[in-house]
Amino acid sequence: MEQPRPIDNHPDSDQPLRVTAVTVFRNGVGQFTHEGTISGDREVRLQVAPEAIDDLLQSLLVADPEGSAPQVRFPAKDPLERILASYSLDLTHADTLGQVLRQARGEAVTVTSTEQLSGRIIGVDTVTDPRGPEQTFLGLSTASGLRRLALGDLRSIRFDDEQVQADLDAALAAVAVHRSRDEREVVVQFRGTSERRVSLAYVRPMPVWKTAYRLSLTDDGYADLQGWAIVDNPTSTDLTEVSVSVVAGQPMSFTTNLAEPRHVDRPRVDPAVTENVVPTAYRQRAARAMAAPAPAAVQGEWMSSADLAAPAFAAPQRVGGGWGQELSADVRPEADAAQVGLEVAYTVREPVSIPRYSSAMIPILAERFPAARLSVLDPTVDADHPMRGLLLRNESELQLAAGPVTVFDGGYAGTAELQDFLPGDQQVLTHARDLAVTVHQGDDRPVQRRNETALVDGMVRTTTTQTAALVFELDSTAATDRLVMLIVPDVPGAELLSVGPEPLREGGQRRFGVFLRGRRGESGGDDPESIPVQVTGEAGERVSLEIAVRTVQHRDVAVASAPGVQLRLCLDHGELTEQQRGVLTDLAQVAAQRTTVEQELAEVQRHRGRISDDQERIRGNLNSLDHSSQLYQRYLATLNGQEDELVELWDTEQQLGERLQQLWARGTDLARQLSRAQ
């Protein structure tokens, strides 16, 4: 794939402004700054790649404090279809010679085949020969008559009208220009009289800068963190002795098509036409009758014009101190960190040179952060062994960009991944499997469920309480102490029943601490004070951590529609006054009756449905039987009996429906009485 070409200052040419600073962001753009000294009026020419022109036009910033207002010129690029349509021969949909010549009907041409002929084009026609390939012929009107020439036999053809030939050449050139990806020149005109310092800056597409970290754990509860920025120069310009900054943040960025002219189709409104006066013939009524439709015809034309008028719009500097033995003290950060708006920018102190199509790795950070060694047990990652890692706290004013972290703990200890790290945050980084600690899944307690029903504010509330427990058993064969952080999902609304200090809660997780003493009784850097510890185990001892949670859910049902079983539970276990108990007893009876009626009504409807299905089957059989047959007569008798039964069922259904409405009304009335009794 072709590399993107840059906005180029052509340092080898007579260019007064050179690139002096480049700022790279993590959203796919970079800011380029040109500075220099000029005298009087001066033009600065920037060669811009097609993919960068829109970014330049929407971000170009020109500073000339001692001069007049600058001007910027750039070549417009109309849509190709619009350009081609402006020529006498429109090549928009003309891909073959025959299609071009069809548009030139009537033009004078000179053609050469076996002979040279001059004449005017009559047309182009295609003939299909069943015995051979399809052929295209050019019809000419010559001085000697009409001639028909096969296009395949023509060696040359030229328009006698020089303007038509020039239009054809220009249209073909426009197609080539639009297909070309050559750079486009943007000219910035500075106007003034004195010698002065000027600058310009713009944004262009750039690869995101990347970060890579080296982290060395120390024995005093800290870690030395060294950060490197990897900056790419995918342009055709050598960045020589420029100031480079990288920004840890993602400002919003998008492109807008500003380089291509945008045309808007305007509605066409025809001019109003005054209605002509029609002379009236007084001698005959027929004349007036014939003249009457004229105004309507004019109105019809006006409405057509209106239809045509319808729119067609479609930080301050923070440099770390000493390093561990694994990180050389000679490697110093070459960048200062500073707050820029809402982002943090790392600016390299010394100028940087990055050749074209090359990359550079620059140290930008050397900082000491509080860090505690620990092991992380996440059953979703590994249910048998925890992962060895560390808890890193960002107590600086720096925002660290995400990137890989190579961890050293007396030597190479693995590779971790750092997410975007904001000031005041903390992250758990894991870099290796801790085989010295083994996890045994204990006997989890089954879910226990208890339901309670009570009358609350005129509602029947059913409270469901569920209790569940997870049991984890751990043992360690490590010589040094181990602090294990056990991560389990945080159930929303759940109450933790486990004893001990309150565990950490972060990112939808609960984090419990288990401290396992080593065989030699040495700390090894795992600090039990770094996180709350719920269980401590001695060397060689298997410890058990039970995590029990309780959830409580409430379900409210209106008293008038509550089932009888819930109402009876309220009577048996609720605290009620005598009046409430009496009304609730009546409500329970009504609910029980309502349930009985609903069941009877449902059975009647099912029985009626079965009869209807059977009747449909019988009627289907009757169509194929002789009316005088015994089976036909038997089916008729069955249908008669079923009709009588359907009438009875319909009456029963009506009675049950009325009874059900009465019970609902009685229940609603009792619910009102109950609300007044509270």
C-alpha positions as CSV (number, residue, x, y, z in Angstrom):
1,M,0.0,0.0,0.0
2,E,1.3,3.5,-0.9
3,Q,2.6,5.5,2.1
4,P,0.7,8.7,2.8
5,R,2.6,11.7,1.5
6,P,3.1,14.7,3.8
7,I,2.7,18.4,3.7
8,D,6.3,19.0,2.6
9,N,8.3,22.1,3.3
10,H,11.0,21.1,0.7
11,P,14.0,22.1,2.8
12,D,16.3,21.9,-0.2
13,S,14.3,24.6,-2.0
14,D,14.1,28.3,-1.3
15,Q,11.7,27.8,1.5
16,P,11.7,30.4,4.3
17,L,9.7,28.3,6.8
18,R,10.8,24.9,8.0
19,V,9.2,22.4,10.2
20,T,10.3,23.2,13.8
21,A,7.8,21.3,15.9
22,V,5.6,18.2,15.6
23,T,3.0,17.1,18.1
24,V,1.6,13.6,17.8
25,F,-1.8,12.6,19.3
26,R,-3.4,9.2,19.8
27,N,-6.4,9.9,17.6
28,G,-4.7,9.6,14.2
29,V,-3.5,13.2,13.7
30,G,-0.4,15.3,14.3
31,Q,0.2,19.0,14.4
32,F,3.1,20.4,12.3
33,T,4.5,23.9,13.0
34,H,6.6,25.9,10.5
35,E,8.6,28.9,11.6
36,G,11.0,31.3,10.0
37,T,12.0,34.9,9.2
38,I,10.8,36.7,6.1
39,S,11.1,40.2,4.7
40,G,8.5,42.1,2.7
41,D,5.9,40.1,0.7
42,R,6.6,36.4,0.5
43,E,4.9,33.3,-0.7
44,V,5.3,30.0,1.2
45,R,4.4,26.9,-0.9
46,L,3.3,23.7,0.8
47,Q,3.0,20.5,-1.1
48,V,0.0,18.7,0.3
49,A,-1.0,15.0,-0.3
50,P,-4.6,14.5,-1.4
51,E,-5.5,12.7,1.9
52,A,-4.2,15.6,4.0
53,I,-5.7,18.6,2.2
54,D,-9.0,18.6,4.1
55,D,-7.2,18.5,7.5
56,L,-5.0,21.4,6.5
57,L,-7.9,23.6,5.3
58,Q,-9.9,23.1,8.5
59,S,-6.9,23.6,10.8
60,L,-4.4,26.0,9.2
61,L,-3.3,28.7,11.6
62,V,-1.1,31.5,10.2
63,A,0.7,34.0,12.5
64,D,2.2,37.2,11.1
65,P,1.8,39.8,13.9
66,E,3.7,42.6,12.1
67,G,2.3,42.0,8.6
68,S,-1.1,42.4,6.9
69,A,-3.7,39.7,6.7
70,P,-2.3,36.7,4.9
71,Q,-4.0,35.0,2.0
72,V,-4.2,31.2,1.1
73,R,-4.7,29.8,-2.4
74,F,-5.1,26.2,-3.4
75,P,-6.4,24.5,-6.5
76,A,-10.1,23.7,-6.5
77,K,-11.2,20.2,-7.4
78,D,-14.7,20.1,-8.8
79,P,-16.4,16.7,-9.0
80,L,-15.3,14.9,-12.1
81,E,-18.8,14.5,-13.5
82,R,-19.4,18.3,-13.3
83,I,-16.1,19.0,-15.1
84,L,-16.8,16.5,-17.9
85,A,-20.3,17.8,-18.4
86,S,-18.9,21.3,-19.2
87,Y,-17.3,20.0,-22.4
88,S,-18.9,19.6,-25.8
89,L,-18.2,15.8,-25.5
90,D,-19.2,14.4,-22.1
91,L,-17.0,11.5,-21.2
92,T,-18.9,10.7,-18.0
93,H,-20.4,7.5,-19.3
94,A,-18.4,7.2,-22.6
95,D,-15.9,4.4,-22.2
96,T,-15.5,3.4,-25.8
97,L,-14.7,5.1,-29.1
98,G,-18.2,4.4,-30.3
99,Q,-19.8,6.0,-27.3
100,V,-17.7,9.1,-27.8
101,L,-18.6,9.4,-31.5
102,R,-22.3,9.0,-30.9
103,Q,-22.2,12.3,-29.0
104,A,-20.4,14.0,-32.0
105,R,-23.3,13.5,-34.5
106,G,-23.1,16.2,-37.1
107,E,-19.4,17.0,-36.4
108,A,-17.0,17.1,-39.4
109,V,-14.2,14.6,-39.1
110,T,-11.3,13.2,-41.1
111,V,-10.7,9.5,-40.9
112,T,-8.0,7.3,-42.3
113,S,-8.5,3.6,-43.1
114,T,-7.5,2.2,-46.5
115,E,-8.1,5.7,-47.7
116,Q,-8.6,9.2,-46.2
117,L,-12.1,10.5,-46.0
118,S,-13.7,13.7,-44.7
119,G,-17.3,14.1,-43.8
120,R,-19.9,14.6,-41.1
121,I,-20.8,11.9,-38.6
122,I,-24.3,10.5,-39.2
123,G,-24.2,8.0,-36.3
124,V,-22.7,4.9,-34.8
125,D,-24.5,1.6,-35.0
126,T,-23.7,-1.9,-33.8
127,V,-24.4,-5.0,-35.8
128,T,-24.5,-8.5,-34.4
129,D,-23.4,-11.2,-36.9
130,P,-24.6,-14.7,-35.9
131,R,-21.5,-16.0,-37.8
132,G,-19.0,-13.8,-36.1
133,P,-18.2,-11.2,-33.5
134,E,-20.3,-8.0,-32.9
135,Q,-19.1,-5.1,-35.1
136,T,-19.5,-1.3,-34.7
137,F,-19.8,0.9,-37.8
138,L,-19.4,4.7,-38.3
139,G,-21.8,6.4,-40.7
140,L,-20.3,9.4,-42.6
141,S,-21.8,11.8,-45.0
142,T,-19.1,12.6,-47.5
143,A,-18.9,14.6,-50.7
144,S,-19.3,11.4,-52.6
145,G,-22.3,10.2,-50.6
146,L,-23.0,8.2,-47.5
147,R,-20.3,5.8,-46.3
148,R,-20.3,3.1,-43.7
149,L,-16.9,2.3,-42.1
150,A,-16.1,-0.4,-39.6
151,L,-14.5,1.2,-36.5
152,G,-12.0,-1.7,-36.3
153,D,-10.7,-0.8,-39.7
154,L,-10.0,2.9,-38.9
155,R,-6.4,3.8,-38.2
156,S,-7.1,7.4,-37.1
157,I,-9.9,9.9,-36.7
158,R,-9.7,13.6,-36.0
159,F,-12.3,16.3,-35.6
160,D,-12.0,19.1,-38.1
161,D,-13.3,21.6,-35.5
162,E,-10.3,22.5,-33.4
163,Q,-12.5,23.5,-30.4
164,V,-14.2,20.0,-30.3
165,Q,-10.7,18.4,-30.5
166,A,-9.5,20.6,-27.7
167,D,-12.5,19.8,-25.6
168,L,-11.8,16.1,-26.0
169,D,-8.2,16.5,-25.0
170,A,-9.1,18.6,-22.0
171,A,-11.8,16.1,-20.9
172,L,-9.2,13.2,-21.1
173,A,-6.7,15.3,-19.1
174,A,-9.3,16.0,-16.4
175,V,-9.9,12.3,-16.0
176,A,-6.2,11.7,-15.6
177,V,-5.8,14.5,-13.0
178,H,-8.7,13.1,-10.9
179,R,-7.1,9.7,-11.0
180,S,-3.7,11.0,-10.0
181,R,-2.6,11.1,-6.4
182,D,0.0,13.8,-7.0
183,E,0.5,16.4,-4.3
184,R,-1.4,19.6,-4.5
185,E,0.2,23.0,-3.8
186,V,-1.1,25.3,-1.2
187,V,0.3,28.9,-1.3
188,V,0.3,31.1,1.8
189,Q,0.9,34.7,0.9
190,F,2.5,36.9,3.6
191,R,2.2,40.6,3.1
192,G,4.4,43.2,4.9
193,T,7.3,45.6,4.6
194,S,9.7,44.7,7.4
195,E,11.8,41.7,8.3
196,R,9.8,39.7,10.8
197,R,9.2,36.3,12.4
198,V,6.2,34.3,11.1
199,S,4.8,30.9,11.6
200,L,2.0,28.6,10.5
201,A,0.6,25.4,11.9
202,Y,-1.8,22.7,10.8
203,V,-3.1,19.2,11.5
204,R,-2.5,16.3,9.2
205,P,-3.0,12.5,9.4
206,M,-0.4,10.7,11.4
207,P,0.0,7.2,13.0
208,V,-0.8,7.2,16.7
209,W,2.3,7.3,18.9
210,K,2.8,4.2,21.1
211,T,4.2,3.7,24.6
212,A,6.2,0.9,26.1
213,Y,7.2,0.8,29.8
214,R,9.9,-0.9,31.9
215,L,9.0,-1.4,35.6
216,S,11.5,-2.4,38.2
217,L,10.1,-3.4,41.7
218,T,12.1,-2.3,44.7
219,D,12.0,-3.5,48.3
220,D,10.7,-0.3,49.8
221,G,7.1,-0.5,48.5
222,Y,7.8,1.4,45.2
223,A,8.5,0.7,41.6
224,D,10.6,2.6,39.2
225,L,8.7,3.2,35.9
226,Q,10.5,4.1,32.7
227,G,8.3,5.1,29.7
228,W,9.3,5.3,26.1
229,A,7.4,6.8,23.2
230,I,7.5,5.3,19.7
231,V,6.9,8.0,17.1
232,D,6.6,7.2,13.4
233,N,7.4,9.4,10.5
234,P,5.6,7.9,7.5
235,T,6.1,11.0,5.4
236,S,8.5,11.7,2.5
237,T,10.1,14.6,4.6
238,D,13.1,14.2,6.9
239,L,12.2,15.7,10.2
240,T,15.5,17.3,11.1
241,E,16.2,18.9,14.5
242,V,12.5,19.4,15.3
243,S,10.8,19.7,18.7
244,V,8.7,16.6,19.3
245,S,5.7,16.3,21.7
246,V,3.4,13.4,22.3
247,V,0.0,13.9,24.0
248,A,-1.6,11.3,26.3
249,G,-5.2,11.8,25.3
250,Q,-7.6,11.5,22.4
251,P,-9.0,14.9,21.3
252,M,-12.0,14.5,19.1
253,S,-11.1,14.7,15.4
254,F,-12.9,14.3,12.1
255,T,-12.5,15.3,8.5
256,T,-14.8,17.5,6.4
257,N,-14.7,17.7,2.6
258,L,-13.5,21.3,2.2
259,A,-11.2,21.0,-0.8
260,E,-13.9,19.9,-3.3
261,P,-16.4,22.6,-4.4
262,R,-19.9,21.9,-3.3
263,H,-22.7,22.8,-5.6
264,V,-26.3,23.0,-4.5
265,D,-29.2,22.4,-6.9
266,R,-31.5,25.3,-6.6
267,P,-35.2,25.0,-7.4
268,R,-36.4,26.3,-10.7
269,V,-39.4,28.7,-10.7
270,D,-40.8,29.7,-14.0
271,P,-41.9,33.4,-14.3
272,A,-45.5,34.1,-13.7
273,V,-47.5,34.5,-16.9
274,T,-50.4,36.9,-17.0
275,E,-53.6,35.3,-18.1
276,N,-54.6,36.4,-21.6
277,V,-58.0,38.0,-21.9
278,V,-60.3,35.9,-24.1
279,P,-62.6,37.9,-26.3
280,T,-66.3,37.3,-25.6
281,A,-68.7,36.6,-28.5
282,Y,-72.0,38.0,-27.5
283,R,-73.9,36.7,-30.5
284,Q,-73.9,33.0,-29.5
285,R,-73.9,31.2,-26.1
286,A,-71.7,28.4,-27.7
287,A,-68.8,30.8,-28.0
288,R,-68.9,31.5,-24.3
289,A,-69.1,27.8,-23.5
290,M,-66.1,27.1,-25.6
291,A,-64.1,29.9,-24.0
292,A,-64.8,28.9,-20.4
293,P,-62.1,26.2,-20.1
294,A,-59.3,28.6,-20.9
295,P,-58.5,29.8,-17.3
296,A,-58.4,26.2,-16.1
297,A,-55.8,25.4,-18.8
298,V,-53.7,28.3,-17.7
299,Q,-54.0,27.2,-14.1
300,G,-52.9,23.7,-15.1
301,E,-49.7,25.0,-16.6
302,W,-49.0,27.1,-13.5
303,M,-49.3,24.0,-11.3
304,S,-46.9,22.2,-13.5
305,S,-44.3,25.0,-13.1
306,A,-44.8,24.7,-9.3
307,D,-44.0,21.0,-9.5
308,L,-40.7,21.9,-11.2
309,A,-39.8,24.2,-8.3
310,A,-39.6,21.4,-5.8
311,P,-36.2,21.4,-3.9
312,A,-33.6,18.9,-5.1
313,F,-31.3,19.1,-2.1
314,A,-30.8,16.1,-1.7
315,A,2.3,19.2,34.1
316,P,4.4,20.5,35.2
317,Q,7.7,18.8,34.9
318,R,7.9,15.6,36.9
319,V,11.2,13.6,36.4
320,G,11.8,10.4,38.5
321,G,14.8,9.7,40.6
322,G,16.8,6.5,41.1
323,W,16.3,3.2,39.3
324,G,16.6,-0.4,40.3
325,Q,19.6,-2.5,39.3
326,E,17.8,-3.7,36.2
327,L,17.3,-0.3,34.8
328,S,20.4,1.7,33.9
329,A,20.9,5.0,35.7
330,D,22.3,6.4,32.5
331,V,18.9,6.3,30.8
332,R,17.2,9.6,31.6
333,P,13.8,10.8,30.4
334,E,14.3,13.3,27.5
335,A,10.8,14.8,27.9
336,D,9.0,17.1,30.2
337,A,5.4,16.5,31.1
338,A,2.9,19.4,31.2
339,Q,-0.8,19.9,31.3
340,V,-2.2,21.1,27.9
341,G,-5.9,21.8,28.1
342,L,-7.5,18.5,29.2
343,E,-4.5,16.4,28.1
344,V,-0.9,15.8,29.3
345,A,1.8,16.4,26.7
346,Y,5.3,15.0,26.9
347,T,7.7,17.4,25.1
348,V,11.2,16.1,24.3
349,R,13.8,18.5,25.7
350,E,16.3,18.2,22.9
351,P,15.5,18.5,19.1
352,V,14.8,15.2,17.4
353,S,15.6,14.0,13.9
354,I,13.5,11.3,12.3
355,P,14.3,10.4,8.7
356,R,11.5,9.9,6.2
357,Y,9.7,6.5,6.5
358,S,11.4,5.8,9.8
359,S,10.5,5.6,13.5
360,A,12.2,6.7,16.8
361,M,11.9,5.5,20.4
362,I,12.3,8.4,22.9
363,P,12.4,8.1,26.7
364,I,9.6,10.4,28.1
365,L,9.1,9.2,31.7
366,A,11.2,8.2,34.7
367,E,9.0,8.2,37.7
368,R,8.7,6.3,41.0
369,F,5.2,5.0,41.9
370,P,3.9,3.2,45.0
371,A,3.6,-0.5,44.2
372,A,2.8,-3.6,46.3
373,R,3.6,-7.1,45.2
374,L,0.7,-9.5,45.3
375,S,-0.9,-12.5,43.6
376,V,-4.3,-12.1,41.9
377,L,-6.8,-14.9,41.9
378,D,-9.5,-14.5,39.3
379,P,-11.4,-17.8,38.8
380,T,-12.5,-16.7,35.3
381,V,-8.8,-16.6,34.3
382,D,-7.3,-19.5,36.1
383,A,-9.2,-21.4,38.8
384,D,-6.1,-23.4,40.0
385,H,-3.4,-20.8,40.4
386,P,-3.4,-17.1,40.9
387,M,-1.4,-14.7,38.7
388,R,1.6,-13.0,40.1
389,G,1.4,-9.2,39.9
390,L,1.4,-5.9,41.7
391,L,-0.9,-3.1,42.8
392,L,0.3,0.2,41.2
393,R,-0.9,3.6,42.4
394,N,-0.6,6.8,40.5
395,E,0.1,9.5,43.0
396,S,1.7,11.8,40.5
397,E,0.1,14.5,38.3
398,L,0.8,12.5,35.1
399,Q,-1.6,10.8,32.8
400,L,0.0,7.6,31.5
401,A,-1.0,6.2,28.1
402,A,-1.8,2.6,27.8
403,G,0.9,0.2,26.7
404,P,2.9,-3.0,27.5
405,V,5.0,-3.1,30.7
406,T,8.1,-5.3,31.0
407,V,8.4,-6.1,34.7
408,F,11.7,-6.7,36.4
409,D,11.8,-8.1,40.0
410,G,15.5,-9.0,40.5
411,G,15.4,-10.0,36.8
412,Y,12.9,-10.3,34.1
413,A,9.6,-11.3,35.7
414,G,7.1,-11.1,32.8
415,T,5.1,-8.6,30.7
416,A,2.0,-6.8,31.9
417,E,-0.4,-4.4,30.3
418,L,-1.1,-1.0,31.5
419,Q,-4.4,0.7,30.8
420,D,-4.8,4.5,30.5
421,F,-3.6,5.6,34.0
422,L,-5.0,8.8,35.4
423,P,-3.7,10.7,38.4
424,G,-5.2,9.2,41.7
425,D,-6.0,5.9,40.0
426,Q,-4.7,2.5,40.9
427,Q,-4.3,-0.6,38.7
428,V,-3.6,-4.2,39.2
429,L,-1.0,-5.6,36.8
430,T,-0.4,-9.3,36.4
431,H,2.8,-10.6,34.7
432,A,3.2,-14.4,35.5
433,R,1.4,-17.4,36.9
434,D,2.1,-18.0,40.6
435,L,2.6,-21.8,40.7
436,A,3.6,-21.7,44.4
437,V,0.0,-21.0,45.4
438,T,-2.7,-23.7,44.7
439,V,-6.4,-23.0,44.8
440,H,-8.9,-25.7,45.8
441,Q,-12.6,-25.2,45.2
442,G,-14.4,-25.8,48.5
443,D,-17.9,-27.1,49.0
444,D,-20.2,-24.2,48.0
445,R,-23.4,-23.8,50.1
446,P,-26.5,-24.3,48.0
447,V,-28.7,-21.3,47.4
448,Q,-31.2,-20.9,50.3
449,R,-34.5,-19.1,49.5
450,R,-37.1,-17.8,51.9
451,N,-40.4,-16.0,51.1
452,E,-42.3,-13.7,53.3
453,T,-45.7,-12.0,52.6
454,A,-47.0,-8.9,54.4
455,L,-49.5,-6.1,53.8
456,V,-47.7,-2.9,53.1
457,D,-49.5,0.4,52.1
458,G,-52.5,-1.4,50.7
459,M,-50.3,-3.8,48.7
460,V,-49.5,-7.5,49.2
461,R,-45.7,-7.5,49.3
462,T,-43.8,-10.8,48.8
463,T,-40.2,-10.6,50.0
464,T,-37.8,-13.2,48.7
465,T,-34.5,-13.6,50.5
466,Q,-31.7,-15.6,48.9
467,T,-28.4,-16.6,50.5
468,A,-25.5,-18.1,48.7
469,A,-21.9,-18.8,49.5
470,L,-18.6,-19.5,47.6
471,V,-15.8,-21.3,49.4
472,F,-12.2,-21.1,48.3
473,E,-9.3,-23.0,49.9
474,L,-5.7,-22.0,49.3
475,D,-2.3,-23.2,50.3
476,S,1.2,-22.0,49.5
477,T,4.6,-23.7,49.1
478,A,6.4,-20.4,48.7
479,A,9.4,-19.6,50.9
480,T,8.2,-16.0,51.3
481,D,4.9,-14.6,52.3
482,R,2.1,-14.3,49.7
483,L,-0.7,-11.8,49.6
484,V,-3.5,-13.1,47.4
485,M,-6.2,-10.8,46.0
486,L,-9.3,-12.8,45.3
487,I,-11.6,-11.2,42.7
488,V,-15.3,-12.1,42.5
489,P,-18.1,-10.4,40.7
490,D,-20.1,-7.8,42.7
491,V,-23.8,-8.7,42.6
492,P,-25.8,-5.5,42.5
493,G,-27.8,-5.0,45.6
494,A,-26.3,-8.0,47.4
495,E,-25.3,-7.8,51.1
496,L,-22.0,-9.3,52.1
497,L,-22.3,-11.6,55.1
498,S,-18.7,-12.7,55.4
499,V,-16.8,-11.6,58.5
500,G,-13.7,-9.5,58.5
501,P,-12.8,-6.1,57.0
502,E,-14.9,-4.7,54.2
503,P,-13.3,-5.8,50.9
504,L,-12.4,-3.4,48.1
505,R,-15.1,-2.7,45.5
506,E,-14.0,-1.5,42.1
507,G,-15.2,-1.9,38.5
508,G,-18.1,-4.2,39.4
509,Q,-15.8,-6.5,41.5
510,R,-15.2,-7.3,45.1
511,R,-11.6,-7.9,46.0
512,F,-10.8,-10.0,49.1
513,G,-7.4,-10.5,50.7
514,V,-5.8,-13.7,51.8
515,F,-2.4,-13.6,53.5
516,L,-0.3,-16.8,53.4
517,R,2.9,-16.9,55.4
518,G,6.0,-18.4,53.7
519,R,8.1,-21.3,54.9
520,R,11.0,-19.0,55.9
521,G,8.8,-16.4,57.4
522,E,10.2,-13.7,55.0
523,S,7.9,-11.0,53.6
524,G,9.2,-11.1,50.0
525,G,7.6,-7.7,49.5
526,D,4.0,-8.8,49.8
527,D,2.5,-6.2,52.2
528,P,-0.7,-7.3,54.0
529,E,-1.4,-3.6,54.7
530,S,-1.9,-2.8,51.0
531,I,-5.4,-4.3,50.8
532,P,-7.9,-5.4,53.5
533,V,-7.2,-9.0,54.5
534,Q,-10.1,-11.3,55.5
535,V,-8.1,-14.5,56.2
536,T,-4.5,-15.2,57.3
537,G,-2.9,-18.6,57.1
538,E,0.3,-20.0,58.6
539,A,3.0,-21.7,56.7
540,G,2.0,-25.0,55.2
541,E,-1.7,-24.5,56.3
542,R,-4.6,-24.7,54.0
543,V,-6.9,-21.7,54.6
544,S,-10.5,-21.4,53.7
545,L,-12.4,-18.2,52.7
546,E,-16.2,-18.3,52.6
547,I,-17.8,-15.5,50.7
548,A,-21.5,-15.4,51.5
549,V,-24.0,-12.9,50.1
550,R,-27.6,-12.2,50.6
551,T,-30.1,-10.6,48.2
552,V,-33.5,-9.4,49.0
553,Q,-36.2,-8.8,46.4
554,H,-39.7,-7.3,46.8
555,R,-42.7,-7.9,44.7
556,D,-45.9,-5.9,45.3
557,V,-49.3,-6.9,44.1
558,A,-52.5,-4.9,44.5
559,V,-54.7,-6.3,47.2
560,A,-57.7,-6.5,44.9
561,S,-55.9,-8.8,42.4
562,A,-53.7,-10.7,44.8
563,P,-54.3,-14.5,44.8
564,G,-55.9,-16.1,47.8
565,V,-52.7,-18.0,48.9
566,Q,-50.8,-14.7,49.3
567,L,-53.7,-13.2,51.3
568,R,-53.8,-16.2,53.6
569,L,-50.1,-15.8,54.2
570,C,-50.7,-12.2,55.2
571,L,-53.4,-13.4,57.6
572,D,-51.1,-16.1,59.1
573,H,-47.9,-14.0,59.5
574,G,-48.8,-10.4,59.2
575,E,-49.4,-7.9,62.1
576,L,-53.0,-6.8,61.5
577,T,-55.7,-5.0,63.4
578,E,-59.0,-6.8,64.0
579,Q,-60.7,-4.6,61.3
580,Q,-57.9,-5.3,58.8
581,R,-58.0,-9.0,59.6
582,G,-61.8,-9.1,59.0
583,V,-61.6,-7.3,55.6
584,L,-58.5,-9.4,54.6
585,T,-60.4,-12.6,55.5
586,D,-63.3,-11.5,53.2
587,L,-60.8,-10.6,50.5
588,A,-59.2,-14.1,50.7
589,Q,-62.6,-15.7,50.3
590,V,-63.4,-13.5,47.3
591,A,-60.0,-14.3,45.8
592,A,-60.6,-18.0,46.3
593,Q,-64.0,-17.8,44.7
594,R,-62.6,-15.8,41.9
595,T,-60.0,-18.4,41.2
596,T,-62.6,-21.1,41.2
597,V,-64.8,-19.2,38.8
598,E,-61.9,-18.5,36.5
599,Q,-61.0,-22.2,36.4
600,E,-64.6,-23.1,35.6
601,L,-64.8,-20.4,32.9
602,A,-61.6,-21.6,31.3
603,E,-62.9,-25.2,31.2
604,V,-66.1,-24.1,29.6
605,Q,-64.2,-22.2,26.9
606,R,-61.9,-25.2,26.3
607,H,-64.9,-27.5,25.9
608,R,-66.6,-25.1,23.5
609,G,-63.4,-25.0,21.5
610,R,-63.2,-28.7,21.3
611,I,-66.8,-28.9,20.0
612,S,-66.1,-26.3,17.4
613,D,-63.1,-28.2,16.1
614,D,-65.2,-31.4,16.0
615,Q,-67.9,-29.6,14.0
616,E,-65.4,-28.4,11.5
617,R,-64.2,-32.0,11.0
618,I,-67.8,-33.2,10.6
619,R,-68.7,-30.6,8.0
620,G,-65.6,-31.5,6.0
621,N,-66.7,-35.1,5.9
622,L,-70.3,-34.2,5.0
623,N,-69.1,-32.7,1.7
624,S,-67.9,-36.1,0.5
625,L,-70.9,-38.2,1.5
626,D,-74.2,-39.1,-0.2
627,H,-77.0,-37.2,1.5
628,S,-79.1,-40.4,1.7
629,S,-76.4,-42.4,3.4
630,Q,-76.7,-43.5,7.1
631,L,-73.3,-41.9,8.0
632,Y,-74.5,-38.6,6.6
633,Q,-77.7,-38.7,8.7
634,R,-75.6,-39.7,11.8
635,Y,-73.3,-36.7,11.3
636,L,-76.4,-34.4,11.0
637,A,-77.7,-35.8,14.3
638,T,-74.4,-35.2,16.0
639,L,-74.2,-31.7,14.7
640,N,-77.8,-31.0,16.0
641,G,-76.8,-32.3,19.4
642,Q,-73.6,-30.3,19.5
643,E,-75.5,-27.1,18.6
644,D,-77.8,-27.7,21.6
645,E,-74.7,-28.2,23.8
646,L,-73.1,-25.1,22.4
647,V,-76.1,-23.0,23.4
648,E,-75.9,-24.4,27.0
649,L,-72.2,-23.7,27.1
650,W,-72.7,-20.2,25.9
651,D,-75.3,-19.5,28.6
652,T,-73.0,-21.0,31.2
653,E,-70.1,-18.9,30.0
654,Q,-72.2,-15.7,30.2
655,Q,-73.2,-16.5,33.7
656,L,-69.7,-17.3,34.8
657,G,-68.5,-14.0,33.2
658,E,-71.1,-12.0,35.1
659,R,-70.1,-13.8,38.3
660,L,-66.5,-13.1,37.8
661,Q,-67.2,-9.4,37.2
662,Q,-69.2,-9.3,40.5
663,L,-66.3,-10.9,42.4
664,W,-63.8,-8.4,40.9
665,A,-66.1,-5.5,41.9
666,R,-66.5,-7.0,45.4
667,G,-62.7,-7.4,45.7
668,T,-62.2,-3.7,44.6
669,D,-64.7,-2.6,47.2
670,L,-63.0,-4.6,50.0
671,A,-59.6,-3.2,48.9
672,R,-61.0,0.3,49.5
673,Q,-62.3,-0.7,52.9
674,L,-58.9,-2.1,53.8
675,S,-57.1,1.1,52.8
676,R,-59.5,3.1,55.0
677,A,-58.8,0.7,57.9
678,Q,-55.0,1.4,57.9
